[in-house]
Each structure stands twice: as C-alpha cells, then as structure tokens.
C-alpha cells in the first residue's frame, strides 16, 4: 500500500514538473504561442499532403504565419 502511494506521488510530481516546464515556456514566449504549429510539415501527421488549416502552407512550404510576423 505504501509503495503504491509513493509511486502515485512520484508520478504526480513528475507530471507537475512537466506541466510547470510547459507553462514557463509559454510564459517566456512572445504572445504565448508554441513554435512549429504547422502539422503539414510533419509527414507522420499529414500523409495525404494537404495544406495546413492553421496558415495554408503546403508540406513543402514553411509556416506562412511565421513569415507574416517577421
């Protein structure tokens, strides 16, 4: 029983550290956005070669939202 509780507490602590790390990363980023939001750049997520619903970029192009901000 004590070993199970210890395991749950360790898992919750590690999960909390991971969430805290993501929160710090978002807080430190300009506008709180993650980098690389285009799924079209990943061949694992876009097997049909569709354009990105977020910015309209094709798999061969870089994210057009990033280009507009620069």
Residue pairs with C-beta under 8 A, 6 or more apart in sequence:
26 32
26 33
26 34
29 35
36 63
37 54
37 55
37 63
37 65
38 52
38 54
38 55
38 57
38 62
38 63
38 65
39 45
39 46
39 52
39 54
40 46
40 50
40 51
40 52
40 57
40 58
40 59
40 61
41 52
41 57
41 59
41 62
41 63
43 59
46 59
49 58
49 59
51 57
51 58
52 58
52 63
52 64
54 63
54 65
55 63
55 64
55 65
56 64
57 63
57 64
